[in-house]
């Protein structure tokens, strides 16, 4: 199994803090997002790679486990996890299965995915027994949540013929993070003529470079120039349906939130979440001499008193 260098995937040092990791992810995610790089055949795989890296490195517990794994990897050889690692709740309880097309690598599923479940009908060595259920994560973009999609999944049962099988998986519009998609009969083979187990794909939202998700709503930070906050105006903001104009009220405050109704994520019952835009007043770090003169003039002529003009 190939070791995944998640720090290299994001272009950060091993000692990078969470802000450095987040900035690196957002920069790369914008570059390789499938909607942006449609003409780049390798963009989708790169987007999945950096999402997987961020999924691990942004989570303190997963990052600690990953760093422990990394200390047991030797350059040039096959990756060997530390002794006893499988007993720590590792991802795959059924190594006889290979899954492709889920958006996560074998390395991730082996060590960080939800544990593949066992069938309640008993062990696989009985003369007649239903096959075990198999469980794996599947990465879903927010655009797929909005529009729905059809994904191609590759399944290879190394305990059987070993020949890969491809089948289609419907990602329904409004699918929820953590939701299980059941594929009947796609799990482990049954024994003694019994039926096969089921395959359960657990939906995991891919991280988006612009939006965060909370209870079906989208959260977006809008960088705002000081003069736009004071004077107000019209600005463009991105949504999963395209850019829209938003009115910035005069006298807007840092941290103030504006709501765009129906621009969030859909639910399975047809309701639409909202997009919450939080204003982040961005102060320039460097200004020209002309700009400095204008700011000086404003300071001398303005009647504004911080903390009093509320």
Protein Blocks (a to p, Z undefined) as FASTA:
>chain_A
ZZddfklmnopafklcfklmmmmmmmmmmmmgmklmmmlmklmmmmmmmmmmmmmmmpmk
lmmmmmmmmmmpcehiacdddehklmnopablclkbccehklpafklmmmmmccddddfe
bpfkbfbdcdddddddddddfklmmnopadddddddfklnopacdddddddehiaehiac
ddehiaccdeehiacddddddddddddfkbcceehiacddddddfklmmnopadddddfk
bpcdddddehiaehiacddehiaccdfkopacdddddddddddfbdcfklmmmmmmmmmm
pccdghklZZ
